[in-house]
Amino acid sequence: MKYTYFPGCCMTGDAPGYEQSIQAVCPTLGVELIKLDDWNCCGATAYSSIAELQSFCFSSRNLALAQKEGRDLVAACAACYTTLRKANSYFWEYPEVREKVSEALAAVGLTYDKRVNVRHLVEILTTQDGILKTLEDKVKVKLTGLRVASYHGCQLVRPKGGFDDPEYPHSLDLLVKAVGAEAVPFPLTSRCCGGSMTISRPEITLGHIYKLLRCAADNGAQCIIVACPVCQINLEAYQGKVNSKFKSNFNIPILYFPQLLGVALGFKPKELGINRNIISSKKILSPYVS
Amino acid sequence: MATEFKTEEKVTVGPKSVAEEEMAFRDEVWSIPGGEAIRLCKQCGTCAGSCPNANFMDYSPRKVIAMVRANMKEEVLRSNSMWWCLSCYLCTIRCPQEIHITDLMYILKQLAIREGYVQKRGRSSNLAKGIVENVRKYGRVWELEMMVRYYLRTNPLGLIGMAPFGLKLFLKGRMPLKPHRIKNRKQMRKIVKMAEAMEAR
C-alpha cells in the first residue's frame, strides 16, 4: 500500500532513530511511504500561538502538495499529525479560513480543493487490513517476556475524530502484542508529557515526566514505546534531571515504536538507530538480538 | 402603546452599565474561528479539573471562559493562563458542550501578543517566536538556532546549563549543526507574507 509520507522537522533533527526505524520496518510490512517532496514545517503548537492564520496557510501548502500525489498523507510525529489535521479541519469547516488560505495558496500557484486524509503511521499499521497479520507472520524473534509500556501521549489521539479512543487508546498495545511482547497496564498512557513546555518551564514539566515514568515502572515496564519524537526526547533526555529532582533512579529506555517492531523483525539495533537513543536498551534487548 | 416594561438597551452589572459596544473583547473572541462555542459554556469546570497545568494558571480554563464572556480583557490577556496550556486537548475532548478550549487558548495567546500584553522576556512566547523565525527563514525548524536564540532572549546564563544536554544529543547525531532548508523558500515566504497581509485587514 502506498502513502505520501510527511516526515516533519524532528526526523531531520533530533529523531533520526525514528526515521531510520520507520524506513526499515515499513517496507517489510508492505507499507510504501513516498516522501512528500519539499514538505515544510507544519507550524506545531508554537507557530499557531503567534500567528495561526499564517500557520494554517503554510500547513496547507503541504496539503496542496499532497493533493497532487493523490494519496493519504501519513505523519509519524504526533504533533505534525495534530497540526496538519487542525489546518485541514479548519480549512473545510470554516469558509472564512478556506477563503483566506486558498487565496494565499493561489498566489503561489497552488490549489487545495480536494480533501486529503491526514493519518498517523500507528493508524496505518493498526487499522489497515492485513498489516497486523503481516507483522505477526514476519516476526523472526518473538519478544516473549519483554514488558513494554505503550505511551500514546496526547496529540496522537486528541482532539476527537482520530483513530483511537482519545483517553484510553490501545493501538500501540496491539503492535506490542503482535510481536509477542507483554503490554503492561499503563493508566497514564494518554496523559501529556509536557513536551511543548519542557524548554520554557522545565520545573513543571519534570513533574509530568516523573508521573509517567513512575506509573510505567510501578507496572513493571522494562521500556516505554512512543509514537512521537517530542515524547521520546522528553521522556528520555530528561530522566537524569527527573532523578535529581525527585530522588528517583529511573533508567528506562524509551524506544520509538518501530524500533521495537524492528527488533522482532530481525533487524540489528544499529539498523534501527537504537544506538542513537540516549538510554541504552542493550540489557533488555540482548535476549532478542543475535 | 404605553407600557410599564421599557425595553432596556443596556445591561446593568453592578454600579456600571455595560453597553453592547463595550463588549468588544468578548465579541471579538467569539467571532474568531474556534472561539464561537464559548457561548455554550455552562461553567461545569470539567476543563479545570482535567487540565494538567490548571494549578499553575492565574485563572483556570473555566474561569478564563467566564472572564472572556464578562469582557474582562485586561485581566485575561495579562494572565499567564493561556501560556501554560500544553495543547494536550484533554479539556477539549471532555467538554460536554464541545467547546474547543485548547483552540481558545491559541486565540488568547495571539490577542495577548497583538495587544502588547506579553513580556519581552516571556518564556513561552519567546520559544514560539524562535520557531516562527526558523520556519520563515528555512521552511523548517532548526533546533540548535531556536534553542540558542531562546536562551539569549530569556536567560543567557541558562545556555551554560543546557550545554551538556546539547552535547549529549550532538554526540548521538541528534543535534544537526546546519539547518535543513526547503527548496522553494520563496514560495513559503510569499505564503507567509500573504497571510500577514490578510491578518491586517
Boltz contact constraints between the chains, C-beta under 6 A:
constraints:
  - contact:
      token1: [A, 9]
      token2: [B, 140]
      max_distance: 6.0
  - contact:
      token1: [A, 9]
      token2: [B, 141]
      max_distance: 6.0
  - contact:
      token1: [A, 12]
      token2: [B, 180]
      max_distance: 6.0
  - contact:
      token1: [A, 13]
      token2: [B, 143]
      max_distance: 6.0
  - contact:
      token1: [A, 13]
      token2: [B, 176]
      max_distance: 6.0
  - contact:
      token1: [A, 14]
      token2: [B, 174]
      max_distance: 6.0
  - contact:
      token1: [A, 16]
      token2: [B, 173]
      max_distance: 6.0
  - contact:
      token1: [A, 38]
      token2: [B, 182]
      max_distance: 6.0
  - contact:
      token1: [A, 38]
      token2: [B, 183]
      max_distance: 6.0
  - contact:
      token1: [A, 38]
      token2: [B, 184]
      max_distance: 6.0
  - contact:
      token1: [A, 40]
      token2: [B, 139]
      max_distance: 6.0
  - contact:
      token1: [A, 40]
      token2: [B, 182]
      max_distance: 6.0
  - contact:
      token1: [A, 40]
      token2: [B, 188]
      max_distance: 6.0
  - contact:
      token1: [A, 41]
      token2: [B, 135]
      max_distance: 6.0
  - contact:
      token1: [A, 41]
      token2: [B, 140]
      max_distance: 6.0
  - contact:
      token1: [A, 41]
      token2: [B, 141]
      max_distance: 6.0
  - contact:
      token1: [A, 45]
      token2: [B, 87]
      max_distance: 6.0
  - contact:
      token1: [A, 46]
      token2: [B, 128]
      max_distance: 6.0
  - contact:
      token1: [A, 46]
      token2: [B, 131]
      max_distance: 6.0
  - contact:
      token1: [A, 47]
      token2: [B, 131]
      max_distance: 6.0
  - contact:
      token1: [A, 47]
      token2: [B, 132]
      max_distance: 6.0
  - contact:
      token1: [A, 48]
      token2: [B, 106]
      max_distance: 6.0
  - contact:
      token1: [A, 49]
      token2: [B, 109]
      max_distance: 6.0
  - contact:
      token1: [A, 49]
      token2: [B, 128]
      max_distance: 6.0
  - contact:
      token1: [A, 50]
      token2: [B, 128]
      max_distance: 6.0
  - contact:
      token1: [A, 50]
      token2: [B, 132]
      max_distance: 6.0
  - contact:
      token1: [A, 52]
      token2: [B, 106]
      max_distance: 6.0
  - contact:
      token1: [A, 53]
      token2: [B, 195]
      max_distance: 6.0
  - contact:
      token1: [A, 53]
      token2: [B, 199]
      max_distance: 6.0
  - contact:
      token1: [A, 54]
      token2: [B, 192]
      max_distance: 6.0
  - contact:
      token1: [A, 54]
      token2: [B, 195]
      max_distance: 6.0
  - contact:
      token1: [A, 57]
      token2: [B, 191]
      max_distance: 6.0
  - contact:
      token1: [A, 57]
      token2: [B, 195]
      max_distance: 6.0
  - contact:
      token1: [A, 58]
      token2: [B, 191]
      max_distance: 6.0
  - contact:
      token1: [A, 61]
      token2: [B, 191]
      max_distance: 6.0
  - contact:
      token1: [A, 94]
      token2: [B, 33]
      max_distance: 6.0
  - contact:
      token1: [A, 97]
      token2: [B, 33]
      max_distance: 6.0
  - contact:
      token1: [A, 100]
      token2: [B, 198]
      max_distance: 6.0
  - contact:
      token1: [A, 104]
      token2: [B, 191]
      max_distance: 6.0
  - contact:
      token1: [A, 104]
      token2: [B, 194]
      max_distance: 6.0
  - contact:
      token1: [A, 104]
      token2: [B, 195]
      max_distance: 6.0
  - contact:
      token1: [A, 107]
      token2: [B, 194]
      max_distance: 6.0
  - contact:
      token1: [A, 108]
      token2: [B, 187]
      max_distance: 6.0
  - contact:
      token1: [A, 108]
      token2: [B, 190]
      max_distance: 6.0
  - contact:
      token1: [A, 108]
      token2: [B, 191]
      max_distance: 6.0
  - contact:
      token1: [A, 154]
      token2: [B, 88]
      max_distance: 6.0
  - contact:
      token1: [A, 158]
      token2: [B, 89]
      max_distance: 6.0
  - contact:
      token1: [A, 158]
      token2: [B, 93]
      max_distance: 6.0
  - contact:
      token1: [A, 159]
      token2: [B, 89]
      max_distance: 6.0
  - contact:
      token1: [A, 159]
      token2: [B, 92]
      max_distance: 6.0
  - contact:
      token1: [A, 159]
      token2: [B, 93]
      max_distance: 6.0
  - contact:
      token1: [A, 160]
      token2: [B, 93]
      max_distance: 6.0
  - contact:
      token1: [A, 166]
      token2: [B, 93]
      max_distance: 6.0
  - contact:
      token1: [A, 192]
      token2: [B, 52]
      max_distance: 6.0
  - contact:
      token1: [A, 192]
      token2: [B, 86]
      max_distance: 6.0
  - contact:
      token1: [A, 192]
      token2: [B, 88]
      max_distance: 6.0
  - contact:
      token1: [A, 194]
      token2: [B, 86]
      max_distance: 6.0
  - contact:
      token1: [A, 196]
      token2: [B, 86]
      max_distance: 6.0
  - contact:
      token1: [A, 196]
      token2: [B, 87]
      max_distance: 6.0
  - contact:
      token1: [A, 197]
      token2: [B, 86]
      max_distance: 6.0
  - contact:
      token1: [A, 199]
      token2: [B, 127]
      max_distance: 6.0
  - contact:
      token1: [A, 200]
      token2: [B, 123]
      max_distance: 6.0
  - contact:
      token1: [A, 200]
      token2: [B, 124]
      max_distance: 6.0
  - contact:
      token1: [A, 200]
      token2: [B, 127]
      max_distance: 6.0
  - contact:
      token1: [A, 276]
      token2: [B, 172]
      max_distance: 6.0
  - contact:
      token1: [A, 276]
      token2: [B, 173]
      max_distance: 6.0
